[in-house]
Amino acid sequence: MFGGGGMNPRKMKQMMKQMGIDVDEIDAERVVIETGDGDLVFSAPQVTRMDAQGQQTYQIVGEPDEVADAGAGGDDAGDADADVDAIPDSDIAIVAERAGVPESEARAALEATDGDLAAAIANLE
């Protein structure tokens, strides 16, 4: 029904609106999907919300980082160590690269912003 290959995006949006389908982009910084096996964390994803016939559907486009379930691990030495382990290495690498700082500074910035990538990068720039 929606081939879309080569169709003008404006025309496609107009057709969807005529059919009662409303599509909005959401400016998301991070999306977390919690599962029994662990969490999927999408950093800087593209999120689209589609309203059709009273139903809302969300589409997330991006590459997730898999974070192990906090309860599934072993014995943590203390809460401070658990907080350090809660920040994925990939998040640290992203902040370090984008802000042009060493990973130790990126980790500290992420810890100070409770893992908020955008805020950590903004604080370092």
C-alpha positions as CSV (number, residue, x, y, z in Angstrom):
1,M,0.0,0.0,0.0
2,F,2.8,2.4,0.8
3,G,5.6,1.7,-1.7
4,G,7.2,5.0,-1.0
5,G,10.2,4.2,-3.2
6,G,10.9,7.6,-4.8
7,M,7.7,9.2,-3.6
8,N,8.0,12.8,-2.6
9,P,8.1,13.0,1.2
10,R,5.7,16.0,1.2
11,K,3.2,14.1,-0.9
12,M,3.5,11.0,1.4
13,K,2.8,13.1,4.5
14,Q,-0.2,14.7,2.7
15,M,-1.6,11.3,1.8
16,M,-1.1,10.1,5.4
17,K,-2.8,13.2,6.8
18,Q,-5.8,12.5,4.5
19,M,-6.0,9.0,5.9
20,G,-6.1,10.3,9.4
21,I,-2.5,9.4,10.2
22,D,-0.4,12.1,11.9
23,V,3.4,11.7,12.1
24,D,5.6,13.8,14.4
25,E,9.4,13.7,15.1
26,I,10.3,13.7,18.7
27,D,13.6,15.3,19.8
28,A,14.8,12.5,22.1
29,E,18.3,12.5,23.6
30,R,18.0,9.0,25.0
31,V,15.6,6.1,25.0
32,V,15.8,3.1,27.4
33,I,13.9,-0.1,27.0
34,E,13.9,-2.2,30.1
35,T,13.7,-6.0,29.6
36,G,14.1,-9.0,32.0
37,D,17.6,-9.7,30.6
38,G,18.8,-6.1,30.7
39,D,18.3,-2.7,29.2
40,L,18.6,-1.4,25.6
41,V,19.9,2.2,25.7
42,F,19.6,4.2,22.5
43,S,21.8,7.4,22.7
44,A,20.7,10.2,20.4
45,P,18.0,8.1,18.6
46,Q,15.6,9.3,15.9
47,V,12.1,8.9,17.4
48,T,8.9,9.2,15.4
49,R,5.4,9.1,16.9
50,M,2.5,8.1,14.6
51,D,-1.1,8.7,15.6
52,A,-3.6,6.6,13.6
53,Q,-7.2,5.9,14.6
54,G,-6.6,6.7,18.3
55,Q,-3.5,4.5,18.6
56,Q,0.0,5.9,19.1
57,T,2.9,4.0,17.7
58,Y,6.6,5.0,18.4
59,Q,9.4,4.1,16.1
60,I,13.0,4.3,17.3
61,V,15.9,4.4,14.9
62,G,19.4,4.0,16.2
63,E,21.9,1.5,17.5
64,P,21.3,0.4,21.1
65,D,23.9,-0.4,23.7
66,E,23.0,-3.4,25.7
67,V,23.4,-2.8,29.4
68,A,23.3,-5.9,31.7
69,D,20.5,-6.1,34.2
70,A,21.7,-4.6,37.5
71,G,20.2,-7.4,39.5
72,A,21.7,-10.1,37.4
73,G,25.3,-9.4,38.3
74,G,27.3,-10.5,41.3
75,D,28.2,-8.7,44.4
76,D,29.1,-5.0,44.0
77,A,31.6,-3.6,46.5
78,G,29.5,-0.5,47.1
79,D,27.1,2.0,45.6
80,A,30.0,4.2,44.2
81,D,31.3,1.3,42.2
82,A,27.8,0.4,40.9
83,D,27.4,4.0,39.7
84,V,30.7,3.8,37.8
85,D,29.7,0.5,36.2
86,A,26.3,1.9,35.3
87,I,27.8,4.2,32.6
88,P,28.5,2.2,29.5
89,D,32.0,2.4,28.0
90,S,30.4,3.4,24.6
91,D,28.8,6.4,26.3
92,I,32.1,7.5,27.7
93,A,33.7,7.1,24.3
94,I,31.0,9.2,22.6
95,V,31.4,12.0,25.1
96,A,35.2,11.9,24.9
97,E,35.1,12.0,21.1
98,R,32.5,14.7,20.8
99,A,34.0,17.0,23.4
100,G,37.6,16.3,22.5
101,V,38.6,15.3,26.1
102,P,40.2,12.2,27.7
103,E,37.9,9.4,28.7
104,S,38.6,10.1,32.4
105,E,37.1,13.6,32.0
106,A,34.2,12.2,29.9
107,R,33.5,9.6,32.7
108,A,33.5,12.3,35.4
109,A,31.2,14.5,33.3
110,L,28.8,11.6,32.8
111,E,28.8,10.8,36.5
112,A,28.1,14.5,37.3
113,T,25.1,14.5,34.9
114,D,23.8,11.0,35.9
115,G,24.7,9.6,32.5
116,D,23.1,12.3,30.4
117,L,25.2,12.4,27.2
118,A,24.0,15.8,25.9
119,A,24.5,17.5,29.3
120,A,27.9,16.0,29.8
121,I,29.1,17.1,26.3
122,A,27.6,20.6,26.8
123,N,29.4,20.9,30.2
124,L,32.7,19.9,28.6
125,E,32.5,22.2,25.6
